[in-house]
């Protein structure tokens, strides 16, 4: 059934979407005799259960797995799929112009996955370079700026080499970075229940300047916490496809948007090869472990910086208090010195008065009564 034909269908069963069920004992027997048994034994019980449920046909598996994604969204075979997703994100219909090579990429972090780097054209005629990043943890603004700069420089080098002396900076097109976050950082969790975050730039004077960088963050975990059960838009449909694995959600999605049925069927083809699924999952865990390590290092570094900053602040406050104490002590010493001088002056005056009284008495002069 083609993607154009599926819209005629009404409802679907799990078997129609994910394929015929397979007994768990048969799957385990196949794994036991395979070359990936050692990898399988390293998985946690929870991870094994996820894989078994997928292989049995009782549940979906992470669509954003690189192998799954490349199979479903191959632009050479089904360019309309990735175009549909980008259109839903940008809010404007786009068509795929070409897929860009990753050669010349300056930033290549092992913990981040570049899902796709493509050139699209909007219905308004604008040409836009779109890069999709899939990440598991922190992706703050600083890293985003680095990726956008990398995208701009790659475009600059390509266009300049193609145009030679005819090159002009006006030939550079806007770039858009779409960041798909499976686990949002705290900056985005604070913005919940919003799960689409688009950066808007403007100048306080109202000046209209053409900036090339655009970024859209998508918080899949926040989207997954939505209370509403309805899939209200095509964007909701895509995010459901990316984030929901339960059969109830899958059936609901395919019923509302039948064009997703062929994609699920293609993913279900992997059920025929448990070895490949286990290998893919092992790679996912390796990347996740690396991301977790990097995340923890980032957190520890941040916490250490905060501790050092707090220590420096406390030391500065202590120094200030000590300086104030020294100042107070100096003022006290000065006051005591003034007091001592006043007491000395009083004693001197009293001594002079006593001497005068003694002189008067010696000369028989009456001393006036006080």
VOVO-73227 format. One line per 2 residues: their letters; for each residue x, y, z of C-alpha. Coordinates in Angstrom, 1 decimal, padded with zeros to 4 digits. Example, Ala and Ser with C-alpha at 12.3 -4.5 7.8 and 13.67 -1.06 7.14 Angstrom:
as) 012.3:-004.5:007.8 ~ 013.7:-001.1:007.1
This chain:
xx) 000.0:000.0:000.0 ~ 001.6:003.3:-001.1
xx) 001.5:006.5:001.0 ~ -001.0:007.9:-001.4
xx) -003.3:005.0:-001.0 ~ -003.4:004.6:002.8
xx) -005.6:007.6:003.3 ~ -008.5:005.5:002.1
xx) -008.2:003.1:005.0 ~ -010.3:003.6:008.1
xx) -008.7:001.8:011.1 ~ -005.7:-000.4:011.6
xx) -004.7:-003.2:013.9 ~ -001.3:-003.6:015.5
xx) -000.5:-006.5:013.2 ~ -001.2:-004.3:010.1
xx) 001.2:-001.7:011.4 ~ 004.0:-003.6:013.1
xx) 003.6:-007.0:011.4 ~ 002.6:-010.4:012.6
xx) 003.5:-011.2:016.3 ~ 006.5:-013.5:017.0
xx) 006.8:-015.7:020.1 ~ 009.3:-014.5:022.7
xx) 010.9:-017.9:023.1 ~ 011.6:-018.1:019.4
xx) 013.3:-014.7:019.5 ~ 015.4:-015.6:022.6
xx) 016.4:-018.9:020.9 ~ 017.6:-016.9:017.8
xx) 019.5:-014.5:020.0 ~ 021.2:-017.3:022.0
xx) 022.6:-018.7:018.8 ~ 023.7:-015.4:017.3
xx) 027.0:-013.6:017.3 ~ 025.5:-010.6:019.3
xx) 024.8:-012.7:022.4 ~ 027.7:-011.1:024.3
xx) 026.3:-007.7:023.5 ~ 022.8:-008.8:024.5
xx) 024.1:-010.0:027.9 ~ 025.5:-006.5:028.6
xx) 022.0:-004.9:028.4 ~ 020.0:-004.1:031.4
xx) 016.7:-006.0:032.0 ~ 014.8:-002.9:031.1
xx) 016.7:-002.5:027.7 ~ 016.2:-006.2:026.9
xx) 012.5:-005.8:027.5 ~ 012.3:-002.9:025.1
xx) 014.0:-004.8:022.4 ~ 011.9:-008.0:023.0
xx) 008.6:-006.0:022.9 ~ 009.6:-004.5:019.5
xx) 010.8:-007.8:018.1 ~ 007.5:-009.5:019.3
xx) 005.5:-006.8:017.5 ~ 004.0:-005.4:020.7
xx) 005.7:-002.0:020.8 ~ 007.6:000.4:018.7
xx) 011.2:001.4:019.1 ~ 013.0:004.7:019.1
xx) 012.4:006.2:015.6 ~ 015.3:008.6:016.0
xx) 017.7:005.8:016.0 ~ 020.1:006.7:013.3
xx) 019.5:003.6:011.2 ~ 015.7:003.8:011.5
xx) 015.8:007.5:010.6 ~ 018.0:007.1:007.6
xx) 015.7:004.3:006.3 ~ 012.5:006.2:006.8
xx) 013.8:009.6:005.7 ~ 016.2:008.8:002.9
xx) 015.8:011.9:000.8 ~ 016.7:010.1:-002.4
xx) 013.8:007.7:-002.0 ~ 011.2:009.7:000.0
xx) 012.1:013.4:-000.1 ~ 008.5:014.3:000.7
xx) 008.8:012.9:004.2 ~ 011.6:015.0:005.5
xx) 010.1:018.0:003.6 ~ 006.8:017.4:005.4
xx) 008.5:017.4:008.8 ~ 010.5:020.5:008.1
xx) 007.4:022.2:006.7 ~ 005.5:021.4:009.9
xx) 008.4:022.8:012.0 ~ 008.9:026.0:010.0
xx) 005.2:026.6:009.4 ~ 005.8:027.0:005.7
xx) 005.8:024.4:002.9 ~ 009.3:023.5:001.6
xx) 010.7:021.2:-001.0 ~ 014.1:019.5:-000.9
xx) 016.7:021.0:-003.2 ~ 019.7:018.8:-002.3
xx) 021.4:017.0:000.6 ~ 024.7:018.5:001.7
xx) 027.9:016.6:002.3 ~ 029.3:016.7:005.9
xx) 032.8:017.2:004.5 ~ 034.4:020.3:005.8
xx) 032.5:020.2:009.1 ~ 034.5:021.8:011.8
xx) 032.4:020.6:014.7 ~ 032.0:016.8:014.9
xx) 031.0:015.8:018.5 ~ 030.7:012.1:019.0
xx) 027.9:012.7:021.5 ~ 025.7:014.5:019.0
xx) 024.1:013.0:015.9 ~ 023.7:015.0:012.7
xx) 020.4:013.6:011.4 ~ 020.4:015.5:008.2
xx) 021.9:018.5:006.5 ~ 019.9:019.7:003.5
xx) 019.0:022.7:001.3 ~ 015.3:023.4:001.0
xx) 013.2:026.0:-000.8 ~ 010.1:027.6:000.6
xx) 007.0:028.4:-001.3 ~ 007.9:032.1:-000.9
xx) 011.1:031.4:-003.0 ~ 013.6:031.6:-000.1
xx) 016.4:029.0:-000.1 ~ 017.3:027.8:003.4
xx) 020.0:025.5:004.6 ~ 018.6:023.2:007.3
xx) 020.5:021.0:009.7 ~ 018.8:018.6:012.1
xx) 020.7:017.6:015.2 ~ 019.6:014.9:017.5
xx) 021.0:015.1:021.0 ~ 020.2:013.5:024.3
xx) 021.3:016.1:026.9 ~ 022.5:019.6:027.1
xx) 022.6:021.8:024.1 ~ 022.9:025.4:025.4
xx) 023.0:028.5:023.4 ~ 026.8:028.6:023.2
xx) 026.9:025.3:021.4 ~ 024.1:026.3:019.1
xx) 026.0:029.4:018.1 ~ 029.0:027.3:017.3
xx) 027.0:024.9:015.1 ~ 025.3:027.8:013.3
xx) 028.7:029.4:012.7 ~ 029.9:026.1:011.3
xx) 026.9:026.0:008.9 ~ 027.5:029.5:007.8
xx) 031.2:028.9:007.1 ~ 030.6:025.7:005.2
xx) 028.1:027.6:003.0 ~ 030.5:030.5:002.6
xx) 033.3:028.2:001.5 ~ 031.1:026.3:-000.9
xx) 029.5:029.4:-002.5 ~ 032.7:031.3:-002.7
xx) 034.5:028.5:-004.4 ~ 031.6:028.1:-006.9
xx) 031.3:031.8:-007.7 ~ 034.9:032.9:-007.6
xx) 035.3:036.6:-008.3 ~ 031.5:037.0:-008.7
xx) 030.9:036.1:-005.0 ~ 029.0:038.5:-002.9
xx) 027.9:038.1:000.7 ~ 024.3:038.7:-000.5
xx) 024.6:035.2:-002.1 ~ 024.6:033.6:001.3
xx) 021.2:032.1:002.3 ~ 019.6:031.8:005.7
xx) 020.5:028.7:007.7 ~ 018.2:027.0:010.2
xx) 019.3:024.6:012.9 ~ 016.6:022.2:014.1
xx) 017.6:020.7:017.4 ~ 015.6:017.6:018.5
xx) 016.0:017.1:022.2 ~ 015.0:013.7:023.6
xx) 015.9:015.0:027.1 ~ 015.7:018.7:027.5
xx) 018.0:020.7:029.6 ~ 016.7:022.6:032.6
xx) 016.5:025.9:030.5 ~ 013.8:024.3:028.4
xx) 012.1:022.4:031.2 ~ 011.4:025.7:032.8
xx) 009.5:026.7:029.7 ~ 007.1:023.7:029.9
xx) 004.4:023.1:028.7 ~ 005.9:024.8:025.6
xx) 007.9:022.3:023.5 ~ 008.7:024.2:020.4
xx) 011.2:027.0:021.0 ~ 012.0:029.3:018.1
xx) 014.6:032.0:018.4 ~ 013.3:035.5:017.4
xx) 015.9:038.2:016.7 ~ 015.2:041.9:016.3
xx) 016.9:045.3:016.9 ~ 015.7:047.8:019.5
xx) 015.8:050.5:016.9 ~ 013.5:048.7:014.5
xx) 016.3:048.4:011.9 ~ 015.7:045.6:009.4
xx) 018.9:043.7:009.0 ~ 019.2:040.3:007.3
xx) 020.6:037.9:009.8 ~ 021.3:034.4:008.5
xx) 021.0:032.3:011.7 ~ 017.8:030.7:012.8
xx) 017.3:027.9:015.4 ~ 014.4:025.8:016.5
xx) 014.6:023.6:019.6 ~ 012.1:020.7:020.0
xx) 011.6:019.2:023.4 ~ 010.3:015.7:022.8
xx) 010.2:014.9:026.5 ~ 007.9:017.9:027.2
xx) 005.7:017.0:024.2 ~ 005.4:013.5:025.6
xx) 004.0:014.9:028.8 ~ 001.0:016.5:027.1
xx) -002.3:015.8:028.8 ~ -004.3:016.1:025.6
xx) -004.8:012.8:023.8 ~ -005.7:014.4:020.4
xx) -003.2:014.8:017.7 ~ -004.1:018.4:016.7
xx) -001.7:019.2:013.9 ~ 000.7:017.6:011.5
xx) 003.6:018.8:013.7 ~ 002.0:016.9:016.6
xx) 001.8:013.9:014.4 ~ 005.5:014.0:013.6
xx) 006.5:014.5:017.2 ~ 004.2:011.6:018.2
xx) 006.0:009.5:015.6 ~ 009.3:010.5:017.0
xx) 008.5:010.1:020.7 ~ 005.7:007.5:021.3
xx) 006.2:003.8:021.2 ~ 003.1:002.4:022.8
xx) 000.8:000.6:020.4 ~ -002.2:002.7:021.5
xx) -000.4:005.9:020.4 ~ 000.8:004.3:017.2
xx) -002.7:003.1:016.2 ~ -004.1:006.6:017.0
xx) -001.4:008.3:014.9 ~ -001.9:006.0:011.9
xx) -005.7:006.4:012.1 ~ -005.4:010.2:012.2
xx) -002.5:010.4:009.7 ~ -002.4:007.2:007.5
xx) 000.7:008.4:005.7 ~ 002.7:007.2:008.7
xx) 001.7:003.5:008.0 ~ 004.4:002.9:005.4
xx) 007.0:004.3:007.7 ~ 006.0:002.0:010.5
xx) 006.0:-000.9:008.1 ~ 009.6:-000.1:007.0
xx) 010.7:000.1:010.6 ~ 008.9:-003.2:011.3
xx) 011.2:-004.8:008.7 ~ 014.0:-004.7:011.2
xx) 012.1:-007.2:013.4 ~ 013.2:-009.8:010.9
xx) 016.8:-009.3:012.0 ~ 017.2:-009.3:015.8
xx) 021.0:-009.2:015.4 ~ 020.8:-005.9:013.5
xx) 018.4:-004.4:016.1 ~ 020.7:-005.5:019.0
xx) 023.7:-004.0:017.2 ~ 021.8:-000.7:016.6
xx) 020.7:-000.6:020.2 ~ 024.2:-001.3:021.4
xx) 025.4:001.7:019.4 ~ 022.6:003.8:020.9
xx) 023.7:002.8:024.4 ~ 027.3:003.6:023.6
xx) 026.3:007.1:022.5 ~ 024.0:007.5:025.4
xx) 026.7:006.5:027.8 ~ 029.1:009.0:026.2
xx) 026.4:011.7:026.4 ~ 025.8:010.9:030.0
xx) 029.5:011.1:030.8 ~ 029.8:014.4:029.0
xx) 026.7:015.7:030.7 ~ 028.0:014.7:034.1
xx) 031.3:016.3:033.4 ~ 029.5:019.5:032.3
xx) 027.5:019.4:035.5 ~ 030.5:018.7:037.7
xx) 032.4:021.4:036.0 ~ 029.5:023.8:036.5
xx) 029.1:022.8:040.1 ~ 032.8:023.2:040.7
xx) 032.7:026.6:039.1 ~ 029.8:027.5:041.3
xx) 031.7:026.3:044.4 ~ 034.8:028.2:043.4
xx) 032.7:031.3:042.7 ~ 031.0:030.9:046.1
xx) 034.3:030.4:047.8 ~ 035.7:033.5:046.1
xx) 032.6:035.5:047.0 ~ 032.9:034.3:050.7
xx) 036.6:035.2:050.7 ~ 035.9:038.6:049.3
xx) 033.1:039.2:051.9 ~ 035.5:038.0:054.6
xx) 038.2:040.4:053.3 ~ 035.6:043.2:053.3
xx) 034.5:042.3:056.8 ~ 038.1:042.2:058.0
xx) 038.8:045.5:056.3 ~ 035.8:047.0:058.0
xx) 036.9:045.4:061.3 ~ 040.4:046.9:060.9
xx) 038.8:050.3:060.1 ~ 036.6:050.0:063.2
xx) 039.6:049.0:065.3 ~ 041.6:052.0:063.9
xx) 038.7:054.3:064.7 ~ 038.4:052.8:068.2
xx) 042.2:053.3:068.7 ~ 041.9:056.8:067.5
xx) 038.9:057.5:069.8 ~ 040.8:055.8:072.7
xx) 043.8:058.0:071.9 ~ 041.6:061.1:072.0
xx) 040.1:059.9:075.3 ~ 043.5:059.3:076.8
xx) 044.6:062.8:075.7 ~ 041.4:064.3:077.2
xx) 042.0:062.4:080.4 ~ 045.6:063.6:080.5
xx) 044.6:067.2:079.9 ~ 042.0:066.9:082.7
xx) 044.6:065.4:085.0 ~ 047.0:068.3:084.1
xx) 044.3:070.8:084.7 ~ 043.4:069.3:088.1
xx) 047.1:069.3:089.0 ~ 047.4:073.0:088.1
xx) 044.2:073.7:090.2 ~ 045.6:071.7:093.2
xx) 048.9:073.7:092.9 ~ 047.0:077.0:092.9
xx) 044.9:076.0:095.9 ~ 048.1:075.0:097.8
xx) 049.7:078.4:096.9 ~ 046.7:080.3:098.1
xx) 046.7:078.4:101.4 ~ 050.4:078.9:102.0
xx) 050.0:082.7:101.6 ~ 047.0:082.7:104.0
xx) 044.6:083.7:101.3 ~ 041.2:082.3:101.8
xx) 040.1:079.8:099.3 ~ 036.8:080.7:097.8
xx) 034.1:078.1:098.5 ~ 032.9:076.2:095.4
